[in-house]
Amino acid sequence: MDYESLSAKVIRLRAELEQIGAENRKYLERKNHREYEIMQHRHREDRILEIKAELEALLKRKTG
């Protein structure tokens, strides 16, 4: 994987994490949540774990 494609992927993942962070801040500001809001929050939590795994895989490919 070349540097430009690696850099582009990291930029995309960072933007996605920033969006998730903004959505989570809005979620946490409220005390009562509807069921669909809770499900969306859980989906964001799952996506964060997926992004972490993607970044770890990128690091292994880069160093390996």
Secondary structure, 3 states (H helix, E strand, C coil): CCHHHHHHHHHHHHHHHHHHHHHHHHHHHCCCCCHHHHHHHHHHHHHHHHHHHHHHHHHHHHHC
